[in-house]
Amino acid sequence: MKKILFSLLIYLFIFSEHATAQNITVTGSTPNARKLKYPVVLVHGIARNDSNKNMHAWGSIPDTLAENGIEVYFGNTDAWGGILTNAELLKETIDAILEGTSHEKVNIIAHSKGGIDSRYCIWKYDYGDKVASLTTFSTPHQGAEIADLFYNTKIIHSKSVKKRLATIGKMFGDINPDIYNVNFDLTTENMNEFNANITMDNRVYFQSVYSTMSNPFDDPLFFRTYAYIKNLSGENDGLVSNKSASWGNNPKKLQDSISHEQIIDHGKRKNATITIQDIYLSIIDDLGKKGY
């Protein structure tokens, strides 16, 4: 039983999803260039890395944005860093971008836990004067049922499992790997407290974007987790429920069946009526119209 639970933990985390101004993509003007006042910083979720192509979070999205005239940077947060340490790394990245360019602010687009890291960064460092907007994709703002499942399992608290988790964290080249506490970060208990204390800055435009899998066969990777979450909380993308991802004053639900991985351009989709790239370009167009 212990081996099964541990294998499931690794399976979910690996396939779910140093702060400098490196790893950037910048383009000049193009015939159909989108117009943003500020550059975009992409902030990944767990089990992803901005420097390792095999763990990259965003598929073709950065290239698509760049090809459309958008100045794009990566957040360079840890794959398994906690909210506090990742927020600090993101702060350093934002500082490096603003110091190295003529920009006064950035737009953040974040996936999954990256949205929570970004929210904390803005609040902790009072960065309402440096962040124009935060768009979160599939972020568990109210916590994740899967995180609750693991945290309420005794084996996850054993010394042997903690040791194994620490070893896995180091494999990703993180500055501050902490898989055990990252799981607690994403529990509904922790996120209830987080939301009670981490307030929105009225200088920043916040919006949450989320999707739903129509059925568990739309992404076999999340076949079991989709069913588990649906039984507890209803519609979900395979890892995050709609009620958790829908947050703030500007929630947007995508109409196609899109999983937690597909929203960052990973995996094939069935019967798609809009491409993932077009979803991001639509967000960019909307931010541009709003003056960001």
C-alpha positions in Angstrom: 0.0 0.0 0.0 2.8 2.4 0.9 4.6 1.7 -2.4 1.4 2.4 -4.3 0.7 5.7 -2.6 4.3 6.8 -3.0 4.3 5.9 -6.7 1.0 7.8 -7.2 2.5 10.9 -5.5 5.5 10.9 -7.8 3.4 10.2 -10.8 1.1 13.2 -10.1 3.8 15.6 -9.2 6.2 14.8 -12.1 3.5 15.1 -14.7 1.3 17.9 -13.2 3.2 20.6 -13.8 17.6 31.4 -9.9 16.2 34.5 -10.3 17.9 36.5 -13.0 16.8 38.1 -16.2 18.3 35.3 -18.2 16.3 32.8 -20.3 14.4 35.6 -22.1 12.9 35.9 -25.6 12.6 39.3 -27.1 11.4 40.3 -30.5 11.1 43.5 -32.5 8.1 44.7 -34.3 6.2 42.3 -36.6 3.4 43.0 -39.1 0.7 41.7 -36.8 2.4 42.6 -33.5 0.3 42.7 -30.4 0.8 45.8 -28.3 1.5 45.7 -24.6 2.8 48.6 -22.5 4.7 46.2 -20.2 6.6 42.9 -20.9 5.2 39.5 -19.8 6.8 37.3 -17.1 5.8 33.6 -17.3 5.7 31.9 -13.9 5.5 28.1 -14.0 3.9 25.6 -11.5 5.4 22.6 -9.7 7.7 20.1 -11.3 8.8 22.6 -14.0 12.0 24.4 -14.7 12.8 27.4 -16.8 16.3 26.3 -17.8 15.8 22.6 -18.5 14.0 22.0 -21.8 12.8 18.5 -20.6 10.9 20.2 -17.8 9.8 23.3 -19.5 6.4 24.5 -18.6 5.1 26.5 -21.6 5.4 24.4 -24.8 5.3 26.8 -27.8 3.6 29.6 -25.9 6.8 31.7 -25.3 7.7 31.5 -29.0 4.1 32.3 -30.1 4.1 35.4 -27.9 7.5 36.5 -29.2 6.5 36.0 -32.8 3.6 38.4 -32.1 5.8 41.1 -30.8 5.6 40.5 -27.1 8.6 40.9 -24.9 8.8 37.7 -22.8 10.7 36.7 -19.7 10.7 33.6 -17.5 10.1 33.9 -13.7 13.0 31.5 -12.9 11.3 30.1 -9.8 12.1 26.6 -8.3 10.2 23.5 -9.5 9.7 22.5 -5.9 10.1 25.7 -4.0 7.7 26.8 -1.3 5.5 29.9 -1.7 7.8 32.1 0.3 11.1 31.2 -1.4 9.6 31.2 -4.9 8.1 34.6 -4.2 11.6 35.9 -3.4 13.1 34.4 -6.5 10.3 36.0 -8.6 11.0 39.4 -6.9 14.6 39.1 -7.9 13.6 38.3 -11.5 11.3 41.3 -11.7 13.9 43.6 -10.2 16.5 42.4 -12.8 14.0 43.0 -15.6 13.1 46.5 -14.5 16.7 47.4 -13.8 17.9 46.1 -17.1 15.2 47.7 -19.3 13.3 50.9 -19.5 10.1 49.3 -18.2 8.4 50.5 -15.0 6.2 47.4 -14.6 5.6 43.8 -15.8 2.6 41.7 -16.6 2.7 38.2 -14.9 1.1 35.2 -16.5 1.2 32.2 -14.1 0.2 28.6 -14.2 -1.0 26.5 -11.3 1.1 27.1 -8.1 2.9 29.9 -9.9 -0.2 32.0 -9.4 0.0 31.6 -5.7 3.8 32.4 -5.7 3.0 35.5 -7.7 0.2 36.6 -5.4 2.5 36.3 -2.4 5.3 38.2 -4.2 3.0 41.1 -5.0 1.7 41.3 -1.4 4.9 40.5 0.5 7.0 43.1 -1.3 4.3 45.6 -2.0 4.9 45.3 -5.7 1.7 47.0 -6.9 3.9 49.7 -8.4 6.0 47.1 -10.3 3.3 44.6 -11.4 0.6 45.9 -13.7 -1.4 42.7 -13.9 -1.5 39.0 -12.8 -3.3 36.4 -14.9 -3.5 33.0 -13.3 -4.2 29.9 -15.3 -5.5 26.8 -13.4 -4.3 28.0 -10.1 -5.6 26.3 -6.9 -6.5 29.5 -5.1 -8.8 27.7 -2.7 -6.4 24.7 -2.3 -6.1 21.3 -4.1 -8.1 18.2 -3.1 -5.2 16.0 -4.3 -2.8 17.9 -1.9 -5.4 17.2 0.9 -5.4 13.5 0.0 -1.6 13.2 0.3 -1.4 15.3 3.4 -4.0 13.2 5.2 -2.1 10.0 4.4 0.2 8.9 7.2 2.9 7.6 4.9 3.6 11.1 3.6 4.8 12.2 7.1 7.2 9.3 7.6 10.9 10.0 7.7 11.7 7.7 4.8 9.2 9.4 2.5 10.4 12.8 3.5 14.0 11.7 2.7 12.9 10.4 -0.7 11.1 13.6 -1.5 14.1 15.7 -0.6 16.2 13.6 -3.0 13.7 14.1 -5.9 13.7 17.9 -5.2 17.5 18.1 -5.7 17.2 16.4 -9.1 15.5 19.5 -10.5 18.4 21.8 -9.7 16.3 23.9 -7.3 17.8 26.5 -5.1 15.3 25.8 -2.3 13.6 22.4 -3.0 11.0 21.4 -0.4 8.5 19.0 -1.8 7.0 18.0 1.5 6.0 21.5 2.5 5.0 22.4 -1.1 2.3 19.8 -0.7 1.1 21.5 2.5 1.2 24.9 0.8 -1.5 23.6 -1.6 -3.9 22.1 0.9 -7.2 23.7 1.4 -6.3 24.3 5.1 -3.3 26.4 4.2 -5.0 28.2 1.3 -7.9 29.2 3.5 -5.4 30.9 5.8 -3.4 32.3 2.9 -6.5 33.9 1.4 -7.5 35.4 4.7 -4.2 37.2 5.0 -2.9 37.8 1.5 -5.0 40.6 0.1 -5.2 41.9 -3.5 -3.5 45.1 -4.3 -5.9 47.6 -6.0 -3.0 48.9 -8.2 -2.8 45.5 -9.9 -5.3 44.0 -12.4 -6.0 40.4 -11.2 -7.8 37.8 -13.3 -8.1 34.0 -13.1 -8.5 31.8 -16.1 -9.5 28.1 -15.8 -10.8 25.2 -17.8 -12.7 21.9 -17.4 -12.2 18.4 -18.7 -15.4 17.3 -20.3 -14.7 13.7 -19.4 -11.7 11.7 -18.0 -10.8 10.3 -21.4 -9.9 13.8 -22.7 -6.5 13.5 -21.0 -5.6 10.0 -19.8 -2.9 11.4 -17.6 -5.6 12.7 -15.3 -8.1 9.9 -15.7 -8.2 9.0 -12.0 -7.6 12.4 -10.4 -10.4 13.9 -12.6 -12.9 11.4 -11.2 -11.6 11.8 -7.7 -11.9 15.6 -7.7 -15.3 15.6 -9.5 -16.7 13.3 -6.8 -15.6 15.8 -4.1 -15.8 19.2 -5.7 -17.4 18.9 -9.2 -15.9 20.1 -12.5 -12.2 20.2 -12.7 -9.2 20.1 -15.1 -7.8 16.9 -13.7 -5.8 18.5 -10.9 -7.6 21.7 -9.9 -11.4 22.1 -9.4 -13.3 25.0 -11.0 -14.3 26.4 -7.6 -10.7 26.6 -6.6 -9.4 28.1 -9.8 -12.2 30.7 -10.1 -10.9 33.5 -8.0 -11.1 37.3 -7.7 -13.3 39.8 -9.5 -12.4 38.7 -13.0 -12.7 34.9 -13.5 -12.8 33.5 -17.0 -13.8 30.0 -17.8 -12.6 28.5 -21.1 -15.2 26.7 -23.2 -13.2 23.8 -24.7 -12.3 20.7 -22.7 -8.8 21.5 -21.6 -6.7 19.7 -18.9 -4.3 21.1 -16.4 -1.4 20.1 -18.7 -3.0 21.0 -22.0 -3.5 24.6 -20.9 0.3 25.0 -21.0 0.5 23.4 -24.5 1.4 19.9 -23.4 -0.4 16.9 -24.8 -2.9 16.5 -27.6 -6.5 17.7 -27.4 -9.7 16.2 -28.9 -12.2 18.3 -30.8 -10.5 21.6 -30.1 -12.3 24.7 -31.3 -9.6 27.1 -30.3 -5.8 26.6 -30.0 -3.9 27.1 -26.7 -1.8 29.7 -28.5 -4.9 31.7 -29.4 -6.1 31.6 -25.8 -2.9 33.3 -24.7 -3.0 35.8 -27.5 -6.5 36.7 -26.6 -5.4 37.4 -23.0 -2.6 39.5 -24.4 -5.0 41.5 -26.6 -7.3 42.1 -23.6 -4.4 43.3 -21.4 -3.3 45.6 -24.2 -6.7 47.2 -24.6 -6.7 47.8 -20.8 -3.5 49.7 -21.1 -1.2 47.1 -19.6 
